[in-house]
Amino acid sequence: MKDASAPTAPQTIYLKDYAAPHHWVDTVHLTFTLAPQATRVLSRIAFVPNAENPGDLVLNGEQLTLLSLRIDGESVEYAVTDTHLTVAQADLPSGAFTFEAEVEISPQTNTALEGLYMSSGMYCTQCEAEGFRKITYYPDRPDVMGVFTVRVESELPVLLSNGNPVASGKGWAEWHDPWKKPAYLFALVAGDLIAHNDSFTTMSGKEVDLNIYVRKGDEDKCAFGMAALKASMTWDEEVYGREYDLDIFNIVAVDDFNMGAMENKGLNIFNSSCVLASPETSTDATFERVEGIIAHEYFHNWTGNRITCRDWFQLCLKEGLTVYRDQMFSGDMRSHPVKRIEEVLQLRARQFREDNGPLAHPVRPESFVEINNFYTATVYEKGAEIIGMLRRLVGDEAYYAGCALYFDRFDGQAVTIEDWLACFAQVTGRDLAQFQQWYSQAGTPRLSVTEAFSGDSFTLTFTQETPPTPGQAVKKPQVLPIAVGLIAADGTEVLPTTVLEMTQASQSFTFSGLAARPTASILRDFSAPVILTRDIDATTRAFLLAHDTDPFNKWEMGRMLAKDTLIAMITRNEAPAGDYLDALKAVLTDDSLDPAFRALTLGLPSQDDLAQTLFDAGQTPDPMAIYEAREALRHALAHHFADVLPDLFAQLDAGTFKPDADGSGKRSLRMSVLSLLSLIDAGKAAQGLFESADNMTEQAGSLLALLGAGKGEEELASFYAQWFHDRLVMDKWFMMQVATAAPLEAAQIVAKLTQHADFNAKNPNRFRAVFGALAANHAGFHAPDGGGYKLLADALIDLDSLNPQTTARLCTAFETWRRYDGDRQSMIRDQLMRILAKPDLSRDTTEMVTRILGD
């Protein structure tokens, strides 16, 4: 053995440098002897040399104590660093061979929550993206796929791994996964758990056992998740023709988890907040989130597991496609128009912000230092928008034919974006080379439009431009599917939704045979992820709000009216226009509209959205001025709607709680109404509802309404006394206090909460509930004294040594720092430099802070 254990400096990895491994894996046998600080892992791996790229055997391995190593039963020379184990080609057999190693690891001290770690006495794993290397030595890359057999030895009653159970006895269990998979999909769970079980019969008649494993006390929070799983399985069969392929499907709820959930083959591991749900402890938003995430992870079985990524640069291939699939599922389960609006709100709040700052990157990045930093809104949400655009361009029939070809051609393989698009090129005969730029070109296109009417012809001329982003100064025109409709003066639609395909920097489209000039409804259903600039007055916006048949654009016009009103209040100190207030009141009281849609229309643009709008217009946003204007408009709405709010609040009682679209829509609108009503009735209605609520949506909603009106201290204490024993409800308790804090008090409230006995920085959910809420409290985070900046930086410096992934992701709170005035920029830069100066700063956080600084 040669010891080369000096620390290895972080290296940039480039897509252009991809090369196949020197060795492929055939089979993997793993034996785990579990112990909190001394787990033994024995690996026996059958390797096959890659004749097309011969070389040394190079295995990843981090934080491992190597106890023994053999190849075909014999000792060999090898070299070990802190990141790799290498056996020279000259010391390897000429053909296939078996590598055997035993290592020791310490799950109990693994606070990073990568690899094998412990959560509340339970052993669990998280191996995506590169966690398996913290379990044993292995070529930890997605293009290396093998068939795994796993033996788990422990006295704990539940011992789980991927695939099907094949044998068990006192203190041990064996699992075999017949499908080849990369190491990032490996999973193991061991603990004192209770199973909520059911079964599902596939379209070919195969019976599948279903289990959701939870800690004792959580058994009553599994029924909704199980129903969502079964609905997902049915939907994937009916819509995509994809059938489940194992005898068993297990889900495990874990308290300490960096992400939402993980699609490990046959053994999905979930953050408990994303699978546990009951009316008493979960809001409607939680039920919807649980439904969507369970569907997402299940859909990965084909789009991610059976067909996976060749390398991590292709991450959007599995994530963007699977996000699109779970969005379509959620729309079918609930309401497509409402779901679409929610998707666009998320896209604009997270991905547009990313695209317009120092963290901008293509959907398929060209390089990375730490792949964990690229689990971003760009990869997920923008990746899903690309799939939606592809479907619009080729049509439904060709889209599903292309998907079927993709599943048939690449089952069991690790593939690329080019492989995916080639299936649609073959099915349609289209040249998709320009469309592929969506994967390689960063930034959000700006789309502007001018209108002209002459004779009987109406012409729309579009111009597109994408601003420079880090590393990409020059941008090419994108393929844009622009969905439009034309509406006559009497409100009738003279042209139904038509998709225009824009491929040039500037392009005109003419519609003839019109009796009079129509009003154009442009970018219906948000048909492309662009920022649309259009010279349109308030009267036209109000007309479209009243008459547009496209739900998204109907909502969009209300949104634009609200934004115009708020910008005028911020920049010119204007009072809200009566026409706007009347138009919004008309939507609020229109019983023919979906209550969920009305609630979304009543919602105001966020403070962060307004800050970006001002910045884009060449102005320096003042967080305090934005906050004050938004509060003033809330009060103006409350007073303008005063005559209808009490009756609406009473009428919207949904009765017995059901987490379905109808009930959740009514409760959503009811809570929006209550938020305004609390500003004018001294909180009486909210106090009454808080005392009588039999579900968390109304209990938490009434408490938020009180806190938002500057009241609710007694109710906050009562809420704690009732729920202090429930960790997920307590996350809400922490979050609500920070989210509703007045700007000049936010930092003090956060500092106080971090000293609370129930605050635990090691738990990602609790940390995000406090510091994620601080970052989202725009005016509070950007308070003039910089207290919010320092408080978050202190927390991130402390957390980095424990959990680099969560630290790096929360650093994004600083990404918009160049928007603001010189004093705020200076204070944020000082905090970023302080984080960067931390000794032994993780590569996750180092890369993120360096990119945010941009210099």
CORRA-V660867 format. One record per run of one state. SS is the DSSP state (h for helix, s for strand, l for the rest). FROM is the first residue (numbers start at 1). LEN is the number of residues. Records with the same first field share a line. If there is no record, write none. Layout:
SS->FROM-LEN + FROM-LEN
This chain:
l->1-1 + 4-9 + 18-5 + 34-5 + 50-7 + 61-4 + 72-2 + 75-4 + 81-3 + 88-1 + 92-5 + 106-1 + 110-5 + 120-2 + 127-5 + 135-3 + 139-6 + 154-4 + 162-2 + 170-2 + 186-2 + 192-2 + 202-5 + 215-4 + 222-1 + 241-7 + 255-6 + 263-4 + 275-9 + 300-3 + 304-3 + 310-2 + 334-2 + 356-11 + 369-2 + 375-2 + 395-1 + 411-3 + 416-1 + 429-8 + 441-5 + 455-2 + 466-3 + 470-2 + 473-7 + 488-5 + 503-3 + 512-7 + 523-1 + 527-4 + 535-3 + 548-3 + 573-5 + 589-6 + 603-4 + 617-6 + 641-1 + 652-9 + 678-6 + 693-3 + 709-4 + 724-3 + 740-3 + 754-10 + 777-1 + 782-5 + 801-3 + 815-2 + 820-2 + 837-6 + 854-2
s->2-2 + 13-2 + 23-11 + 39-11 + 57-4 + 65-7 + 74-1 + 79-2 + 84-4 + 97-9 + 115-5 + 122-5 + 138-1 + 145-9 + 158-4 + 164-6 + 172-11 + 188-4 + 194-8 + 207-8 + 248-7 + 261-2 + 267-5 + 303-1 + 307-3 + 367-2 + 414-2 + 446-9 + 457-9 + 469-1 + 472-1 + 480-8 + 493-10 + 506-6 + 519-4 + 531-4
h->15-3 + 89-3 + 107-3 + 132-3 + 183-3 + 219-3 + 223-18 + 272-3 + 284-16 + 312-22 + 336-20 + 371-4 + 377-18 + 396-15 + 417-12 + 437-4 + 524-3 + 538-10 + 551-22 + 578-11 + 595-8 + 607-10 + 623-18 + 642-10 + 661-17 + 684-9 + 696-13 + 713-11 + 727-13 + 743-11 + 764-13 + 778-4 + 787-14 + 804-11 + 817-3 + 822-15 + 843-11
